[in-house]
Amino acid sequence: MADETTQPIEDDAEPEPVATCDRCEADIMEDDECHPVVTGMRGCTHIHSTWCQSCYEDETVYVSDMSENVSQHYAENYLFFWDSDDEWHACPEEQDESDELLYDYGTDIIRIHGWPNRTPRDSLCFGVELEMESKSQSLFADMVALLGGKDGNGRYILKTDGSLADGKGAELVTLPYILEDHRKLFRWDNVLTSTLRRVAHSGSGTTNCGIHVHVNRDALTPLTIGKLLVFLNSPENDSLVTCIAQRSSGGMCERDARKNKVTAVKTANERYDILNIGNYKTIEFRMFRGNLRPERVLKNVEFCHALIRFCESVSIQDAGERHGFLRYVEQNTKHYPNLAAFLVEKERITAPHARSTAEYAILARTVAAEA
């Protein structure tokens, strides 16, 4: 006879978690779902955190010369991305003599110049990457000198870029500024001068160069990002997007009709998409052709701002409607004078009072002076 005092075995007892994910704080139930991830440095020693399977798969990258997975945030801030093999590395690429005039590709401008005090950390702000090439190798040093050297004017730096011609190319990368500061503080007209255009080109004369605009992710909701994907990837908007971008879809800025939906925000993480949403801190508009005209650079930043505000103000169903967006620009021409001037020139909008392109150029200068 069994001892009546013996306690029954609890066969269906709840399993205990073996760890907690340091990133999402979810319980990890099995040892093989615990993953060490490099998330920082203390002195010369890497800081490792324990992440769950989901975070490990979605938010880390493998660094072959470290033989470790690191967080996307750590990679973007402390490692180097080589276009030559499309991978992250712990060390910069070896540079030739001309590259000594520039920072290497993986350099973070914030580490050089610091976050600008006048830009709130959660503001809708924009960092511009402008690729350019000297018209000949003999003019490369002159081009860099005209731009103030690799440290720029304290508001931008010059970096190498593997997509540009050897010994001729540089990428100008700005600090993050709100739209108004790109117009009144940065002074693109003082950077992209007629003298610079005599020794360098970015659009006409080369097919290598583009303009990328990074937008602070803290200022955006996933829904707004989803609406941006709808607008930019909609086949119905292809002609308008091509017009504003001043180039068609290509290998470095792909449009994909399959991502013409809000839910694509969960899967549209290809680095070379027209809208790159794979970065930890920013989303990146990659659509624009290179240009050394100040009003064209500002047109691109104004477009990003206008499209974001438009998407915030409309429903999901209306987010891909190009006519609604063009009406929005027409109603806000004073806020977007360079974009409005461009769209009038291209006969995409008929602005109130039928302002000419020249009048819009004057308005753009007036807005900058009054801001």
N, C-alpha and C positions, 0 to 999 in steps of 0.2 A: 504494500500500500504506500502511495506517495505521501511524503511529509506535507501535511496541510499548511505548514508555515512557509513552504518554498514559494517564492514570488515567480509568477510567470515571466517568460522572456518576451520582451517587447520587440517582435519581429518587424513591426512597421514604424519604428521610431524615426523621426525626422532626421536626415543627415545633417551634420554640422558643417558650416563653411570652413574651408581650409585657409582662406585669406579674404581680404577686402581689396578691391581695385582702387589704387591710389588716384586714378583719374575720375572715374564715374561713381565710385563708392559702392558699387554693386558687390554682393557676396559672390565669391568664387568657390564653387562647390567641389572641384576636382583639381588635383595637383597639376595635371598636364594642361590646365587652362590658365595657370599662373605663368606670366612672362616677364622677365626683367627687361626694362626699357631705360635707355639713357635719357635723362631729362634735364641735366645740368652739369655744372663743374664746380668743384670746391678745390681751389688751388690747381694742382695738376691731376686731380682725381675725378673721374666721372661719378656723378650721382645717379644711382639706379633706383627706379620705382617699380612696383609690382602692378602690372596691368592685366585686365581680363582678356579673354580671347577676342571679344568684339572690338575693344579699344585698340588692341594690338594689331588687328587686321586693318582697321579703318584709319588709324591716326599715327602710324609709324612708318619709317622708311628704313631699308637695310643699307648700311654703309659698309662696303666691301673692305676698305682698308682699315676699318675698325673691327670688322667681323661682329658687328652688333646692330641691333635695331635701335633707332633713336626716335624721339617724338618729332612730329612734323615741325613743331614750334622750335625745338632745339636746332634742327637742321637748317631752317630758314634764317636763324639768327647767328649761328656759330660755325656752320659748315659751308662748303663751296659746291655749287652745282656746275658740272661740266657739260656743256652742250655736245661735246664730241662723243660722249658715250651715254648721255641722258641719265646720269646718275649723280648722287651726292658723294662727296669725298671730304676727308678730314683735312686735306691740304690743298692749297691753290695749285692750278696748273703752272708749269714752268712757262716763263714769259720770254719773248724775244726782246731785243733792245728797245724797240718802239713801245712795247708795253710798259716799260719802266716809267713812261710819262703818265700812265693811267693806273688806277686801282684795279685789282683783279676782279673778275666777274662776280665772285661770291661776296664781295664787300658790302656790308650793310651801312647805308648812309647814316642811320641813327647812331651807330657806333662811332662815326667820324664827327658829325656835327651836332648830335643830340636832337631830341624831339623839340620842335620849336615851341617856345613858351606861349605864343599867341594862339596856338592851335589846340583847342580842347581835345582831350583824348577820345571822347565819344562823339566828336563832331563829324558831319558829312564832309570829309576832307579828301584831297586827291594828291597822289604822288605821280609825277609824269616821268616816263622813260622814253627818251628821244634818241633814236639811233641816227648816226650820220657818218659820212666818210669824206676824207679829203679828196680833192679832185686828182691828186697824184701823190705818190709816197713822199716826194720832196716837199709837199705842202703840209704833211701831217703835223710836224712840230709847230708850224704857224697856226694851224687850226686849233691845236690844244692851247697855245699861248693866247690866242684871241678869246678863248673861253675862260681864261684865268687859271690855267693849269688844272691838275686833277682835283684840287679842292674847290674849284669854281669860285664863287663869290661868297661862300659860307652858307649858301642856300641850295647848292647842288654839288655833285661830284661827277667825275668822268671815270668810266670803267671800260674794261675790255668786254668784247662780246664775240663769241665764236662764230656767229652768223655773218659777221662783217668781214670785208676784205682784209687780208693780212697787211699790217703796216699802214693801214689807212683808216680803220674804223674806230669809233668811240661811241659810248652810250652815255648820254647826259641823264642823270637821275636826280630828281628834286626831292626836297623834304616835303612832308605832307602839309598842304595848305588848303583852307577853305576856298571856295570859288572866288570870293571877293579879293582875297589876298593874292591869288594867282594873277588878278588883273592889276591891283594897285601896289602891292608890295614886291612881288617877284620881278616885275618889269621885264617881261619877255622881250620887249622891243629893245632893251639895252643889252640883252644876251644874244639874240638872233639878229645881228646887225647886217647891213648891206656889205660891210667888209668881210664878215664871216662867210657870207654867201658867195663871195668871189673865190674863196679857197675851198669851200666844202659844199656838199649837196646831201640831200636826204630823200627827196622824192624824185624829181626830174634828174635823170642822169645815172640813176642806180635803181636796182630792183631789190636790194638787200635790206633796205631800212624800213622800219615801222615806228609807230608811236603807241605805247601802251600806257593806259591810265589805271592806276591802282586806287581803289576806293576803300576807305576804312570800314571794315566789316562790323564794327561795334555800332555803327550808325544805321545798319540795315537789319530787317527781319528776314527770316527764311522765306516768307511769303513774297516779300518784295523782290528778293533774288529770283524766286521762281517766275514772277511776272516778267522780269528782265529777260530770262531765258526764253519765255514765250515770244516776246517782241522780236528779239534778235535772231531767233531761229525760224520764225514764221516764213514760209515760202512766199506769202503774199507781201511781205515787207522787204523782200530781197533787193528790189530795185532801189528803194529808199535807203536801206542800210548800205548798199554799195555806193550810192551817191555820197552819203555823209562820210563814209569811211575813205572814199576816194580810191578804193581798190575792191576787188571781188574776193570771195572766199578762197583760201589757199591753205597750204600745208601748215602755216604758222598761225592761222586764225580761222579755223574750220567752222562753218555753219552746218548744223545738222537738224533736219526737219523732225527727226525722232525726239529731239529735246525741246520741241515746241509745246511744252506742257509744264505746269507748275511743279508737278511731282518729280520732274527731271532734276530738281535741286538735290535729290538724294543720290543721283547716279552720274550727273554731268561733271565729272572731275578730271577730264583730260586736260593736261597742261596747255595744249595748243588749240583748245576750243576758242571760239570768238569771245566767249566770256569764261575765263578761267576761274572756277570757284573752288579749286583745290588747295588754295593757300590758307594758312591758319588765321592770318590777321586781316587779309584783304581779299576783295574780288578784283579781277583784272580784265578790263576791256582791251582786247588785243586786235581790234578791227582796223585801226587807222594806218594809212600810208604815211611814210615819213614826210616831213615838211619843215622847212626852216623859215617860214613866214610866221611871225608872232600871232597874227590874227587867226591863222589856221590851227595853231596849237591851242589857242584859247577857244576856238570853235569846238574842238574835240572835248575839252574839259566841260564846256557849257552843255554839250550834247549829253554827256554822262550825267550831269546834274539834272538837266531837264527830264531825261528819260526816267531817272529814279523818282523825281517828284511826281511825274505823270503816273508811274506805276503805283505809287503810294496812294494816289487819289482816285483810282478807278477800280472796278471789279475785275476779277479774274477773266471774265468773259470779254471785257473791253481792253485788257492789257495788251493784246496783240493788234489793236486797231490803229493803223498808221494815220488814218484821217483824223482820229481823235488826238493823236500826238501832235500832228501838224497844227491843229486848232489850238492846242495848249501853247505851242510856241508862239503862234500869232497873237494870242492873248497876253503873252508875257515877254514881248520883244525887248522891253527895257532891261529885263533881267538877263536876257541872252542875246545881246546885240551882235556878237560875232557869228553865232549860229544863225540868227535871223538874216543877217546880211548874206551869208552863204546860201541859205535856202531861197532867198529872193533872187539871187544871181542865177541859181539853178532852176528857177521857175517852179519851185516846189510849194511855195506859199505866196499868197497875195496879201501883203501886210496891210494893216489899217493905214489909210492915207497914201497907199502905194509908194512908200519910201523907196528911194533908189539905193543901190548898193553903196554908193558914195556917202549918202546921208546916214546909212547905218554905220559906216566906218567912223563918221564924226560922232555918232551916238555912242559908239563903243569907247571912244576916247573921253567923251564927256562923263560916262558912267565911271570910268576908272578915276577921273579927276575928282568927282564928287564923292566917291566911296571913302 
